[in-house]
Amino acid sequence: MLQITRYQPKLLPSLTRLVNAHIALVPPCWTLTDAQVQAVIASAGKLWSARFPDEDETRVYDAFVVEGDRVRAAAQWITYNDYAILLWIFAEPGADGALAALLEAIVQQAQGLSAVNTNSRFAFGVGWFGIPPVWAHLFKGMARAGFEVTERWVIMHAPTADVPVSAPPAGLTLDCREDAEGDWHVTAQADAAEVGLCEAWEIPPHFAACDGFDRWITVEWVGVADGSRGRGIGRWLLSEQMRFQRARGFEQVMVWTETDNAAAQRMNRALGFVNGPECWTLHRPLRDAPANLSDNEAKGERR
């Protein structure tokens, strides 16, 4: 018989099996231990606090749909401003009733807010947003519960070896520095003014026990100032970031971009990137509210 409960330590082994069955389908395709899963649960809402120190305090909730000690579906979420933001959600394939019960519990707890969304960095991921549609059973169940897709991203990854050398655009110099959070900023400068940036982040520490943790890095941002676009600056910065990370010992790099950003995908493929799974954000309105949320309206969109 299915029951809804809060997290209990006795559920951890079953939850770990459920987590691993999902994340094995998404690069870097790691397997987590009970201790790593416990660390994510314990630090819910704070995994990215080092990079977002100005965020307000948030309330954390969880719900587990269980049959005995077996976890059939589970999720953890926060309330932030006027939204309930899912940090992670999993369900057994074929456990439609358990997923429906879980989503109903989330919606009921969020009554009075404007919406439930997945516009957060997925807590068991390395920084991407939303939910990978390769978890088809989740998408079908969430669609039945009234969730709609608002953003579509694609995860891309590449080796850092043999990156094609890009000549620096005329008149530009390169600067590379590390900040206090261990993030690496490669910038293009013209007359001491920054005209482009490629920012790389190390993998979140809750993956530290995974084999290959010290060989992967993610690119958080590649951007070029409006007046300097069309000169190959973005490709130059990304290639230099990859070559720099290779020198530091990182062998694989991951980036995610919108599925309709053809220019970014072409640039990435020219540097050896291949497409991995997509990751989509979902939105379930609870009262009249716009489906497309700005950063100011829902900070979870860029957590």
Secondary structure, DSSP 8 states (H G I E B T S, - for coil): --EEE---GGGHHHHHHHHHHHHTTSTT-----HHHHHHHHHTTTTTTTTT-TT----EEEEEEEEETTEEEEEEEEEEETTEEEEEEEEE-TT-HHHHHHHHHHHHHHTTTSSEEE--SB-TTSSS-BSB-TTSHHHHHHHHHTT-EEEEEEEEEEEESTT-------TT-EEEEEE-TTS-EEEEEEETTEEEEEEEEEE--GGGTTSTTGGGEEEEEEEEE-GGGTTSSHHHHHHHHHHHHHHHHT--EEEEEEETT-HHHHHHHHHTT-EEEEEEEEEEEESSS--SS--TTT-GGGG-
